[in-house]
Amino acid sequence: MRWTDACAAYPGQWLVVEALEVHTEVHGDACRRILDRLEVIELCADGRAAMHRYRELRRAMPGRELCFIHTSYPALELEAA
């Protein structure tokens, strides 16, 4: 699913998502990871619960690209390391 679809399906929610398709954009010194397609792994009650669940899932599935975010964000762009 795309981020706009997730926002429409889960308005005002904290989500743990897995990136299924991602690309990187570089603009000067800024490097952003753009999630083109994602899967909603879990709905969470609040930001603290989302962070906690994200950490649990990262330990259990270290090879998967996971993140937690609130659907109020207009775009899903992550700062790349």
N, CA, C and O atoms as a Maestro MAE file, in Angstrom:
{
 s_m_m2io_version
 :::
 2.0.0
}

f_m_ct {
 s_m_title
 :::
 protein
 m_atom[324] {
  # First column is atom index #
  i_m_mmod_type
  r_m_x_coord
  r_m_y_coord
  r_m_z_coord
  i_m_residue_number
  s_m_chain_name
  s_m_pdb_residue_name
  s_m_pdb_atom_name
  i_m_atomic_number
  :::
  1 25 0.842 -1.171 0.000 1 A "MET " " N  " 7
  2 3 0.000 0.000 0.000 1 A "MET " " CA " 6
  3 2 0.887 1.234 0.000 1 A "MET " " C  " 6
  4 15 2.040 1.179 0.428 1 A "MET " " O  " 8
  5 25 0.363 2.311 -0.466 2 A "ARG " " N  " 7
  6 3 1.077 3.592 -0.457 2 A "ARG " " CA " 6
  7 2 0.749 4.342 0.839 2 A "ARG " " C  " 6
  8 15 -0.240 4.041 1.508 2 A "ARG " " O  " 8
  9 25 1.590 5.319 1.182 3 A "TRP " " N  " 7
  10 3 1.404 6.075 2.414 3 A "TRP " " CA " 6
  11 2 0.049 6.778 2.429 3 A "TRP " " C  " 6
  12 15 -0.626 6.783 3.458 3 A "TRP " " O  " 8
  13 25 -0.356 7.366 1.315 4 A "THR " " N  " 7
  14 3 -1.651 8.055 1.277 4 A "THR " " CA " 6
  15 2 -2.798 7.091 1.557 4 A "THR " " C  " 6
  16 15 -3.784 7.461 2.195 4 A "THR " " O  " 8
  17 25 -2.669 5.855 1.079 5 A "ASP " " N  " 7
  18 3 -3.695 4.836 1.350 5 A "ASP " " CA " 6
  19 2 -3.730 4.466 2.833 5 A "ASP " " C  " 6
  20 15 -4.803 4.285 3.408 5 A "ASP " " O  " 8
  21 25 -2.548 4.355 3.446 6 A "ALA " " N  " 7
  22 3 -2.469 4.042 4.879 6 A "ALA " " CA " 6
  23 2 -3.085 5.163 5.701 6 A "ALA " " C  " 6
  24 15 -3.803 4.906 6.667 6 A "ALA " " O  " 8
  25 25 -2.808 6.399 5.325 7 A "CYS " " N  " 7
  26 3 -3.375 7.549 6.053 7 A "CYS " " CA " 6
  27 2 -4.899 7.580 5.945 7 A "CYS " " C  " 6
  28 15 -5.588 7.911 6.910 7 A "CYS " " O  " 8
  29 25 -5.420 7.235 4.771 8 A "ALA " " N  " 7
  30 3 -6.868 7.216 4.575 8 A "ALA " " CA " 6
  31 2 -7.512 6.058 5.347 8 A "ALA " " C  " 6
  32 15 -8.602 6.205 5.900 8 A "ALA " " O  " 8
  33 25 -6.838 4.919 5.381 9 A "ALA " " N  " 7
  34 3 -7.386 3.743 6.064 9 A "ALA " " CA " 6
  35 2 -7.277 3.837 7.581 9 A "ALA " " C  " 6
  36 15 -8.117 3.298 8.302 9 A "ALA " " O  " 8
  37 25 -6.235 4.528 8.070 10 A "TYR " " N  " 7
  38 3 -5.968 4.610 9.514 10 A "TYR " " CA " 6
  39 2 -5.761 6.061 9.947 10 A "TYR " " C  " 6
  40 15 -4.680 6.397 10.430 10 A "TYR " " O  " 8
  41 25 -6.752 6.924 9.790 11 A "PRO " " N  " 7
  42 3 -6.562 8.338 10.142 11 A "PRO " " CA " 6
  43 2 -6.300 8.529 11.639 11 A "PRO " " C  " 6
  44 15 -6.952 7.914 12.482 11 A "PRO " " O  " 8
  45 25 -5.336 9.390 11.945 12 A "GLY " " N  " 7
  46 3 -5.040 9.724 13.337 12 A "GLY " " CA " 6
  47 2 -4.487 8.577 14.158 12 A "GLY " " C  " 6
  48 15 -4.691 8.534 15.371 12 A "GLY " " O  " 8
  49 25 -3.788 7.642 13.520 13 A "GLN " " N  " 7
  50 3 -3.287 6.450 14.209 13 A "GLN " " CA " 6
  51 2 -1.760 6.379 14.189 13 A "GLN " " C  " 6
  52 15 -1.110 6.873 13.268 13 A "GLN " " O  " 8
  53 25 -1.213 5.757 15.219 14 A "TRP " " N  " 7
  54 3 0.203 5.382 15.240 14 A "TRP " " CA " 6
  55 2 0.313 3.997 14.626 14 A "TRP " " C  " 6
  56 15 -0.425 3.081 14.989 14 A "TRP " " O  " 8
  57 25 1.251 3.853 13.685 15 A "LEU " " N  " 7
  58 3 1.441 2.592 12.980 15 A "LEU " " CA " 6
  59 2 2.878 2.117 13.082 15 A "LEU " " C  " 6
  60 15 3.805 2.922 13.171 15 A "LEU " " O  " 8
  61 25 3.057 0.820 13.067 16 A "VAL " " N  " 7
  62 3 4.358 0.221 12.793 16 A "VAL " " CA " 6
  63 2 4.229 -0.328 11.382 16 A "VAL " " C  " 6
  64 15 3.325 -1.113 11.094 16 A "VAL " " O  " 8
  65 25 5.133 0.086 10.503 17 A "VAL " " N  " 7
  66 3 5.059 -0.323 9.102 17 A "VAL " " CA " 6
  67 2 6.371 -0.960 8.659 17 A "VAL " " C  " 6
  68 15 7.430 -0.723 9.241 17 A "VAL " " O  " 8
  69 25 6.272 -1.767 7.623 18 A "GLU " " N  " 7
  70 3 7.451 -2.338 6.989 18 A "GLU " " CA " 6
  71 2 7.559 -1.757 5.590 18 A "GLU " " C  " 6
  72 15 6.585 -1.733 4.838 18 A "GLU " " O  " 8
  73 25 8.751 -1.291 5.250 19 A "ALA " " N  " 7
  74 3 9.000 -0.784 3.906 19 A "ALA " " CA " 6
  75 2 9.178 -1.960 2.956 19 A "ALA " " C  " 6
  76 15 10.037 -2.816 3.170 19 A "ALA " " O  " 8
  77 25 8.366 -1.999 1.908 20 A "LEU " " N  " 7
  78 3 8.460 -3.068 0.917 20 A "LEU " " CA " 6
  79 2 9.206 -2.600 -0.331 20 A "LEU " " C  " 6
  80 15 9.958 -3.366 -0.934 20 A "LEU " " O  " 8
  81 25 8.997 -1.347 -0.715 21 A "GLU " " N  " 7
  82 3 9.725 -0.728 -1.825 21 A "GLU " " CA " 6
  83 2 10.173 0.651 -1.374 21 A "GLU " " C  " 6
  84 15 9.372 1.451 -0.892 21 A "GLU " " O  " 8
  85 25 11.472 0.921 -1.536 22 A "VAL " " N  " 7
  86 3 12.065 2.159 -1.044 22 A "VAL " " CA " 6
  87 2 13.044 2.688 -2.084 22 A "VAL " " C  " 6
  88 15 13.691 1.918 -2.793 22 A "VAL " " O  " 8
  89 25 13.144 4.011 -2.165 23 A "HIS " " N  " 7
  90 3 14.222 4.599 -2.947 23 A "HIS " " CA " 6
  91 2 14.843 5.735 -2.146 23 A "HIS " " C  " 6
  92 15 14.233 6.258 -1.214 23 A "HIS " " O  " 8
  93 25 16.055 6.108 -2.518 24 A "THR " " N  " 7
  94 3 16.791 7.158 -1.815 24 A "THR " " CA " 6
  95 2 16.942 8.365 -2.723 24 A "THR " " C  " 6
  96 15 17.257 8.226 -3.905 24 A "THR " " O  " 8
  97 25 16.720 9.542 -2.173 25 A "GLU " " N  " 7
  98 3 16.920 10.789 -2.895 25 A "GLU " " CA " 6
  99 2 17.973 11.600 -2.160 25 A "GLU " " C  " 6
  100 15 17.937 11.725 -0.936 25 A "GLU " " O  " 8
  101 25 18.917 12.153 -2.928 26 A "VAL " " N  " 7
  102 3 19.978 12.974 -2.355 26 A "VAL " " CA " 6
  103 2 19.835 14.384 -2.909 26 A "VAL " " C  " 6
  104 15 19.781 14.588 -4.121 26 A "VAL " " O  " 8
  105 25 19.774 15.353 -2.001 27 A "HIS " " N  " 7
  106 3 19.695 16.767 -2.358 27 A "HIS " " CA " 6
  107 2 20.760 17.502 -1.547 27 A "HIS " " C  " 6
  108 15 20.546 17.821 -0.377 27 A "HIS " " O  " 8
  109 25 21.895 17.767 -2.167 28 A "GLY " " N  " 7
  110 3 22.993 18.390 -1.442 28 A "GLY " " CA " 6
  111 2 23.504 17.455 -0.369 28 A "GLY " " C  " 6
  112 15 23.900 16.327 -0.661 28 A "GLY " " O  " 8
  113 25 23.497 17.915 0.878 29 A "ASP " " N  " 7
  114 3 23.947 17.090 2.000 29 A "ASP " " CA " 6
  115 2 22.820 16.245 2.590 29 A "ASP " " C  " 6
  116 15 23.069 15.383 3.432 29 A "ASP " " O  " 8
  117 25 21.594 16.483 2.158 30 A "ALA " " N  " 7
  118 3 20.441 15.752 2.707 30 A "ALA " " CA " 6
  119 2 20.187 14.482 1.904 30 A "ALA " " C  " 6
  120 15 20.183 14.485 0.673 30 A "ALA " " O  " 8
  121 25 19.978 13.413 2.635 31 A "CYS " " N  " 7
  122 3 19.695 12.115 2.025 31 A "CYS " " CA " 6
  123 2 18.415 11.582 2.658 31 A "CYS " " C  " 6
  124 15 18.339 11.421 3.876 31 A "CYS " " O  " 8
  125 25 17.408 11.307 1.826 32 A "ARG " " N  " 7
  126 3 16.109 10.853 2.318 32 A "ARG " " CA " 6
  127 2 15.756 9.489 1.737 32 A "ARG " " C  " 6
  128 15 15.998 9.214 0.563 32 A "ARG " " O  " 8
  129 25 15.177 8.643 2.586 33 A "ARG " " N  " 7
  130 3 14.632 7.364 2.151 33 A "ARG " " CA " 6
  131 2 13.135 7.573 1.962 33 A "ARG " " C  " 6
  132 15 12.442 7.988 2.891 33 A "ARG " " O  " 8
  133 25 12.644 7.293 0.788 34 A "ILE " " N  " 7
  134 3 11.235 7.457 0.463 34 A "ILE " " CA " 6
  135 2 10.608 6.070 0.371 34 A "ILE " " C  " 6
  136 15 11.047 5.231 -0.416 34 A "ILE " " O  " 8
  137 25 9.580 5.840 1.180 35 A "LEU " " N  " 7
  138 3 8.888 4.550 1.156 35 A "LEU " " CA " 6
  139 2 7.802 4.611 0.097 35 A "LEU " " C  " 6
  140 15 6.797 5.302 0.262 35 A "LEU " " O  " 8
  141 25 8.010 3.883 -0.989 36 A "ASP " " N  " 7
  142 3 7.057 3.873 -2.093 36 A "ASP " " CA " 6
  143 2 5.895 2.927 -1.814 36 A "ASP " " C  " 6
  144 15 4.753 3.212 -2.174 36 A "ASP " " O  " 8
  145 25 6.190 1.810 -1.174 37 A "ARG " " N  " 7
  146 3 5.159 0.824 -0.852 37 A "ARG " " CA " 6
  147 2 5.460 0.257 0.517 37 A "ARG " " C  " 6
  148 15 6.613 -0.034 0.835 37 A "ARG " " O  " 8
  149 25 4.433 0.100 1.328 38 A "LEU " " N  " 7
  150 3 4.619 -0.375 2.693 38 A "LEU " " CA " 6
  151 2 3.507 -1.318 3.084 38 A "LEU " " C  " 6
  152 15 2.472 -1.411 2.425 38 A "LEU " " O  " 8
  153 25 3.754 -2.017 4.179 39 A "GLU " " N  " 7
  154 3 2.741 -2.876 4.772 39 A "GLU " " CA " 6
  155 2 2.549 -2.435 6.219 39 A "GLU " " C  " 6
  156 15 3.521 -2.264 6.955 39 A "GLU " " O  " 8
  157 25 1.313 -2.255 6.618 40 A "VAL " " N  " 7
  158 3 1.012 -1.932 8.009 40 A "VAL " " CA " 6
  159 2 1.138 -3.216 8.809 40 A "VAL " " C  " 6
  160 15 0.435 -4.194 8.557 40 A "VAL " " O  " 8
  161 25 2.053 -3.199 9.787 41 A "ILE " " N  " 7
  162 3 2.291 -4.361 10.628 41 A "ILE " " CA " 6
  163 2 1.388 -4.327 11.857 41 A "ILE " " C  " 6
  164 15 0.837 -5.347 12.270 41 A "ILE " " O  " 8
  165 25 1.248 -3.131 12.431 42 A "GLU " " N  " 7
  166 3 0.462 -3.046 13.673 42 A "GLU " " CA " 6
  167 2 -0.041 -1.632 13.910 42 A "GLU " " C  " 6
  168 15 0.649 -0.659 13.605 42 A "GLU " " O  " 8
  169 25 -1.245 -1.525 14.455 43 A "LEU " " N  " 7
  170 3 -1.799 -0.270 14.954 43 A "LEU " " CA " 6
  171 2 -1.439 -0.164 16.427 43 A "LEU " " C  " 6
  172 15 -1.473 -1.164 17.144 43 A "LEU " " O  " 8
  173 25 -1.096 1.028 16.888 44 A "CYS " " N  " 7
  174 3 -0.705 1.204 18.291 44 A "CYS " " CA " 6
  175 2 -1.533 2.309 18.933 44 A "CYS " " C  " 6
  176 15 -2.001 3.228 18.261 44 A "CYS " " O  " 8
  177 25 -1.703 2.201 20.240 45 A "ALA " " N  " 7
  178 3 -2.542 3.141 20.982 45 A "ALA " " CA " 6
  179 2 -1.964 4.548 21.028 45 A "ALA " " C  " 6
  180 15 -2.711 5.526 21.003 45 A "ALA " " O  " 8
  181 25 -0.639 4.658 21.094 46 A "ASP " " N  " 7
  182 3 0.015 5.961 21.176 46 A "ASP " " CA " 6
  183 2 1.463 5.822 20.718 46 A "ASP " " C  " 6
  184 15 1.915 4.732 20.368 46 A "ASP " " O  " 8
  185 25 2.184 6.947 20.726 47 A "GLY " " N  " 7
  186 3 3.570 6.944 20.264 47 A "GLY " " CA " 6
  187 2 4.489 6.075 21.095 47 A "GLY " " C  " 6
  188 15 5.389 5.431 20.557 47 A "GLY " " O  " 8
  189 25 4.276 6.050 22.382 48 A "ARG " " N  " 7
  190 3 5.111 5.219 23.260 48 A "ARG " " CA " 6
  191 2 4.912 3.735 22.956 48 A "ARG " " C  " 6
  192 15 5.877 2.974 22.890 48 A "ARG " " O  " 8
  193 25 3.661 3.331 22.773 49 A "ALA " " N  " 7
  194 3 3.376 1.937 22.440 49 A "ALA " " CA " 6
  195 2 3.949 1.577 21.073 49 A "ALA " " C  " 6
  196 15 4.445 0.467 20.878 49 A "ALA " " O  " 8
  197 25 3.883 2.510 20.129 50 A "ALA " " N  " 7
  198 3 4.433 2.267 18.792 50 A "ALA " " CA " 6
  199 2 5.945 2.076 18.851 50 A "ALA " " C  " 6
  200 15 6.485 1.175 18.209 50 A "ALA " " O  " 8
  201 25 6.627 2.920 19.619 51 A "MET " " N  " 7
  202 3 8.079 2.797 19.747 51 A "MET " " CA " 6
  203 2 8.448 1.472 20.409 51 A "MET " " C  " 6
  204 15 9.378 0.793 19.973 51 A "MET " " O  " 8
  205 25 7.723 1.109 21.452 52 A "HIS " " N  " 7
  206 3 7.990 -0.147 22.158 52 A "HIS " " CA " 6
  207 2 7.808 -1.346 21.231 52 A "HIS " " C  " 6
  208 15 8.649 -2.244 21.187 52 A "HIS " " O  " 8
  209 25 6.703 -1.350 20.495 53 A "ARG " " N  " 7
  210 3 6.439 -2.467 19.588 53 A "ARG " " CA " 6
  211 2 7.456 -2.509 18.454 53 A "ARG " " C  " 6
  212 15 7.892 -3.585 18.045 53 A "ARG " " O  " 8
  213 25 7.833 -1.335 17.946 54 A "TYR " " N  " 7
  214 3 8.864 -1.249 16.915 54 A "TYR " " CA " 6
  215 2 10.167 -1.902 17.397 54 A "TYR " " C  " 6
  216 15 10.781 -2.687 16.675 54 A "TYR " " O  " 8
  217 25 10.574 -1.571 18.612 55 A "ARG " " N  " 7
  218 3 11.807 -2.142 19.171 55 A "ARG " " CA " 6
  219 2 11.715 -3.662 19.299 55 A "ARG " " C  " 6
  220 15 12.669 -4.374 18.987 55 A "ARG " " O  " 8
  221 25 10.574 -4.151 19.754 56 A "GLU " " N  " 7
  222 3 10.382 -5.606 19.858 56 A "GLU " " CA " 6
  223 2 10.508 -6.277 18.488 56 A "GLU " " C  " 6
  224 15 11.193 -7.290 18.340 56 A "GLU " " O  " 8
  225 25 9.851 -5.707 17.511 57 A "LEU " " N  " 7
  226 3 9.868 -6.283 16.171 57 A "LEU " " CA " 6
  227 2 11.259 -6.205 15.534 57 A "LEU " " C  " 6
  228 15 11.662 -7.125 14.822 57 A "LEU " " O  " 8
  229 25 11.989 -5.121 15.781 58 A "ARG " " N  " 7
  230 3 13.349 -4.982 15.246 58 A "ARG " " CA " 6
  231 2 14.263 -6.066 15.800 58 A "ARG " " C  " 6
  232 15 15.095 -6.617 15.078 58 A "ARG " " O  " 8
  233 25 14.104 -6.371 17.092 59 A "ARG " " N  " 7
  234 3 14.903 -7.449 17.693 59 A "ARG " " CA " 6
  235 2 14.529 -8.801 17.093 59 A "ARG " " C  " 6
  236 15 15.402 -9.630 16.837 59 A "ARG " " O  " 8
  237 25 13.256 -9.023 16.871 60 A "ALA " " N  " 7
  238 3 12.779 -10.298 16.351 60 A "ALA " " CA " 6
  239 2 13.047 -10.469 14.858 60 A "ALA " " C  " 6
  240 15 13.237 -11.589 14.384 60 A "ALA " " O  " 8
  241 25 13.064 -9.353 14.112 61 A "MET " " N  " 7
  242 3 13.214 -9.409 12.651 61 A "MET " " CA " 6
  243 2 14.234 -8.365 12.180 61 A "MET " " C  " 6
  244 15 13.864 -7.402 11.508 61 A "MET " " O  " 8
  245 25 15.498 -8.547 12.524 62 A "PRO " " N  " 7
  246 3 16.493 -7.503 12.234 62 A "PRO " " CA " 6
  247 2 16.720 -7.234 10.750 62 A "PRO " " C  " 6
  248 15 17.225 -6.167 10.400 62 A "PRO " " O  " 8
  249 25 16.371 -8.148 9.883 63 A "GLY " " N  " 7
  250 3 16.602 -7.959 8.457 63 A "GLY " " CA " 6
  251 2 15.514 -7.181 7.735 63 A "GLY " " C  " 6
  252 15 15.648 -6.886 6.547 63 A "GLY " " O  " 8
  253 25 14.439 -6.845 8.436 64 A "ARG " " N  " 7
  254 3 13.327 -6.134 7.807 64 A "ARG " " CA " 6
  255 2 13.426 -4.644 8.088 64 A "ARG " " C  " 6
  256 15 13.878 -4.238 9.159 64 A "ARG " " O  " 8
  257 25 13.006 -3.831 7.132 65 A "GLU " " N  " 7
  258 3 13.059 -2.376 7.280 65 A "GLU " " CA " 6
  259 2 11.736 -1.887 7.862 65 A "GLU " " C  " 6
  260 15 10.737 -1.756 7.154 65 A "GLU " " O  " 8
  261 25 11.752 -1.620 9.165 66 A "LEU " " N  " 7
  262 3 10.558 -1.222 9.904 66 A "LEU " " CA " 6
  263 2 10.680 0.217 10.374 66 A "LEU " " C  " 6
  264 15 11.785 0.737 10.533 66 A "LEU " " O  " 8
  265 25 9.535 0.861 10.596 67 A "CYS " " N  " 7
  266 3 9.522 2.174 11.232 67 A "CYS " " CA " 6
  267 2 8.162 2.365 11.895 67 A "CYS " " C  " 6
  268 15 7.211 1.638 11.609 67 A "CYS " " O  " 8
  269 25 8.085 3.348 12.780 68 A "PHE " " N  " 7
  270 3 6.808 3.685 13.391 68 A "PHE " " CA " 6
  271 2 6.550 5.155 13.117 68 A "PHE " " C  " 6
  272 15 7.467 5.975 13.147 68 A "PHE " " O  " 8
  273 25 5.289 5.480 12.850 69 A "ILE " " N  " 7
  274 3 4.948 6.844 12.452 69 A "ILE " " CA " 6
  275 2 3.454 7.080 12.650 69 A "ILE " " C  " 6
  276 15 2.655 6.144 12.649 69 A "ILE " " O  " 8
  277 25 3.101 8.334 12.818 70 A "HIS " " N  " 7
  278 3 1.701 8.731 12.954 70 A "HIS " " CA " 6
  279 2 1.168 9.126 11.583 70 A "HIS " " C  " 6
  280 15 1.885 9.733 10.788 70 A "HIS " " O  " 8
  281 25 -0.075 8.788 11.307 71 A "THR " " N  " 7
  282 3 -0.634 9.053 9.985 71 A "THR " " CA " 6
  283 2 -0.933 10.531 9.727 71 A "THR " " C  " 6
  284 15 -1.413 10.873 8.647 71 A "THR " " O  " 8
  285 25 -0.666 11.403 10.678 72 A "SER " " N  " 7
  286 3 -0.828 12.825 10.433 72 A "SER " " CA " 6
  287 2 0.299 13.393 9.574 72 A "SER " " C  " 6
  288 15 0.168 14.497 9.045 72 A "SER " " O  " 8
  289 25 1.400 12.661 9.428 73 A "TYR " " N  " 7
  290 3 2.504 13.118 8.579 73 A "TYR " " CA " 6
  291 2 2.046 13.065 7.112 73 A "TYR " " C  " 6
  292 15 1.529 12.041 6.665 73 A "TYR " " O  " 8
  293 25 2.233 14.155 6.368 74 A "PRO " " N  " 7
  294 3 1.738 14.184 4.988 74 A "PRO " " CA " 6
  295 2 2.529 13.290 4.030 74 A "PRO " " C  " 6
  296 15 1.983 12.804 3.039 74 A "PRO " " O  " 8
  297 25 3.798 13.076 4.322 75 A "ALA " " N  " 7
  298 3 4.640 12.245 3.456 75 A "ALA " " CA " 6
  299 2 5.508 11.355 4.325 75 A "ALA " " C  " 6
  300 15 5.851 11.709 5.452 75 A "ALA " " O  " 8
  301 25 5.853 10.214 3.796 76 A "LEU " " N  " 7
  302 3 6.681 9.270 4.548 76 A "LEU " " CA " 6
  303 2 8.086 9.302 3.966 76 A "LEU " " C  " 6
  304 15 8.439 8.516 3.086 76 A "LEU " " O  " 8
  305 25 8.879 10.241 4.488 77 A "GLU " " N  " 7
  306 3 10.266 10.400 4.096 77 A "GLU " " CA " 6
  307 2 11.123 10.303 5.353 77 A "GLU " " C  " 6
  308 15 10.894 11.016 6.330 77 A "GLU " " O  " 8
  309 25 12.098 9.426 5.317 78 A "LEU " " N  " 7
  310 3 12.943 9.197 6.482 78 A "LEU " " CA " 6
  311 2 14.348 9.689 6.194 78 A "LEU " " C  " 6
  312 15 14.848 9.540 5.079 78 A "LEU " " O  " 8
  313 25 14.975 10.264 7.179 79 A "GLU " " N  " 7
  314 3 16.362 10.690 7.036 79 A "GLU " " CA " 6
  315 2 17.256 9.467 6.971 79 A "GLU " " C  " 6
  316 15 17.221 8.615 7.858 79 A "GLU " " O  " 8
  317 25 18.050 9.384 5.928 80 A "ALA " " N  " 7
  318 3 18.964 8.234 5.769 80 A "ALA " " CA " 6
  319 2 20.264 8.513 6.505 80 A "ALA " " C  " 6
  320 15 20.742 9.646 6.559 80 A "ALA " " O  " 8
  321 25 20.813 7.465 7.061 81 A "ALA " " N  " 7
  322 3 22.070 7.600 7.791 81 A "ALA " " CA " 6
  323 2 23.250 7.568 6.858 81 A "ALA " " C  " 6
  324 15 24.393 7.670 7.305 81 A "ALA " " O  " 8
  :::
 }
 m_bond[323] {
  # First column is bond index #
  i_m_from
  i_m_to
  i_m_order
  :::
  1 1 2 1
  2 2 3 1
  3 3 4 2
  4 3 5 1
  5 5 6 1
  6 6 7 1
  7 7 8 2
  8 7 9 1
  9 9 10 1
  10 10 11 1
  11 11 12 2
  12 11 13 1
  13 13 14 1
  14 14 15 1
  15 15 16 2
  16 15 17 1
  17 17 18 1
  18 18 19 1
  19 19 20 2
  20 19 21 1
  21 21 22 1
  22 22 23 1
  23 23 24 2
  24 23 25 1
  25 25 26 1
  26 26 27 1
  27 27 28 2
  28 27 29 1
  29 29 30 1
  30 30 31 1
  31 31 32 2
  32 31 33 1
  33 33 34 1
  34 34 35 1
  35 35 36 2
  36 35 37 1
  37 37 38 1
  38 38 39 1
  39 39 40 2
  40 39 41 1
  41 41 42 1
  42 42 43 1
  43 43 44 2
  44 43 45 1
  45 45 46 1
  46 46 47 1
  47 47 48 2
  48 47 49 1
  49 49 50 1
  50 50 51 1
  51 51 52 2
  52 51 53 1
  53 53 54 1
  54 54 55 1
  55 55 56 2
  56 55 57 1
  57 57 58 1
  58 58 59 1
  59 59 60 2
  60 59 61 1
  61 61 62 1
  62 62 63 1
  63 63 64 2
  64 63 65 1
  65 65 66 1
  66 66 67 1
  67 67 68 2
  68 67 69 1
  69 69 70 1
  70 70 71 1
  71 71 72 2
  72 71 73 1
  73 73 74 1
  74 74 75 1
  75 75 76 2
  76 75 77 1
  77 77 78 1
  78 78 79 1
  79 79 80 2
  80 79 81 1
  81 81 82 1
  82 82 83 1
  83 83 84 2
  84 83 85 1
  85 85 86 1
  86 86 87 1
  87 87 88 2
  88 87 89 1
  89 89 90 1
  90 90 91 1
  91 91 92 2
  92 91 93 1
  93 93 94 1
  94 94 95 1
  95 95 96 2
  96 95 97 1
  97 97 98 1
  98 98 99 1
  99 99 100 2
  100 99 101 1
  101 101 102 1
  102 102 103 1
  103 103 104 2
  104 103 105 1
  105 105 106 1
  106 106 107 1
  107 107 108 2
  108 107 109 1
  109 109 110 1
  110 110 111 1
  111 111 112 2
  112 111 113 1
  113 113 114 1
  114 114 115 1
  115 115 116 2
  116 115 117 1
  117 117 118 1
  118 118 119 1
  119 119 120 2
  120 119 121 1
  121 121 122 1
  122 122 123 1
  123 123 124 2
  124 123 125 1
  125 125 126 1
  126 126 127 1
  127 127 128 2
  128 127 129 1
  129 129 130 1
  130 130 131 1
  131 131 132 2
  132 131 133 1
  133 133 134 1
  134 134 135 1
  135 135 136 2
  136 135 137 1
  137 137 138 1
  138 138 139 1
  139 139 140 2
  140 139 141 1
  141 141 142 1
  142 142 143 1
  143 143 144 2
  144 143 145 1
  145 145 146 1
  146 146 147 1
  147 147 148 2
  148 147 149 1
  149 149 150 1
  150 150 151 1
  151 151 152 2
  152 151 153 1
  153 153 154 1
  154 154 155 1
  155 155 156 2
  156 155 157 1
  157 157 158 1
  158 158 159 1
  159 159 160 2
  160 159 161 1
  161 161 162 1
  162 162 163 1
  163 163 164 2
  164 163 165 1
  165 165 166 1
  166 166 167 1
  167 167 168 2
  168 167 169 1
  169 169 170 1
  170 170 171 1
  171 171 172 2
  172 171 173 1
  173 173 174 1
  174 174 175 1
  175 175 176 2
  176 175 177 1
  177 177 178 1
  178 178 179 1
  179 179 180 2
  180 179 181 1
  181 181 182 1
  182 182 183 1
  183 183 184 2
  184 183 185 1
  185 185 186 1
  186 186 187 1
  187 187 188 2
  188 187 189 1
  189 189 190 1
  190 190 191 1
  191 191 192 2
  192 191 193 1
  193 193 194 1
  194 194 195 1
  195 195 196 2
  196 195 197 1
  197 197 198 1
  198 198 199 1
  199 199 200 2
  200 199 201 1
  201 201 202 1
  202 202 203 1
  203 203 204 2
  204 203 205 1
  205 205 206 1
  206 206 207 1
  207 207 208 2
  208 207 209 1
  209 209 210 1
  210 210 211 1
  211 211 212 2
  212 211 213 1
  213 213 214 1
  214 214 215 1
  215 215 216 2
  216 215 217 1
  217 217 218 1
  218 218 219 1
  219 219 220 2
  220 219 221 1
  221 221 222 1
  222 222 223 1
  223 223 224 2
  224 223 225 1
  225 225 226 1
  226 226 227 1
  227 227 228 2
  228 227 229 1
  229 229 230 1
  230 230 231 1
  231 231 232 2
  232 231 233 1
  233 233 234 1
  234 234 235 1
  235 235 236 2
  236 235 237 1
  237 237 238 1
  238 238 239 1
  239 239 240 2
  240 239 241 1
  241 241 242 1
  242 242 243 1
  243 243 244 2
  244 243 245 1
  245 245 246 1
  246 246 247 1
  247 247 248 2
  248 247 249 1
  249 249 250 1
  250 250 251 1
  251 251 252 2
  252 251 253 1
  253 253 254 1
  254 254 255 1
  255 255 256 2
  256 255 257 1
  257 257 258 1
  258 258 259 1
  259 259 260 2
  260 259 261 1
  261 261 262 1
  262 262 263 1
  263 263 264 2
  264 263 265 1
  265 265 266 1
  266 266 267 1
  267 267 268 2
  268 267 269 1
  269 269 270 1
  270 270 271 1
  271 271 272 2
  272 271 273 1
  273 273 274 1
  274 274 275 1
  275 275 276 2
  276 275 277 1
  277 277 278 1
  278 278 279 1
  279 279 280 2
  280 279 281 1
  281 281 282 1
  282 282 283 1
  283 283 284 2
  284 283 285 1
  285 285 286 1
  286 286 287 1
  287 287 288 2
  288 287 289 1
  289 289 290 1
  290 290 291 1
  291 291 292 2
  292 291 293 1
  293 293 294 1
  294 294 295 1
  295 295 296 2
  296 295 297 1
  297 297 298 1
  298 298 299 1
  299 299 300 2
  300 299 301 1
  301 301 302 1
  302 302 303 1
  303 303 304 2
  304 303 305 1
  305 305 306 1
  306 306 307 1
  307 307 308 2
  308 307 309 1
  309 309 310 1
  310 310 311 1
  311 311 312 2
  312 311 313 1
  313 313 314 1
  314 314 315 1
  315 315 316 2
  316 315 317 1
  317 317 318 1
  318 318 319 1
  319 319 320 2
  320 319 321 1
  321 321 322 1
  322 322 323 1
  323 323 324 2
  :::
 }
}
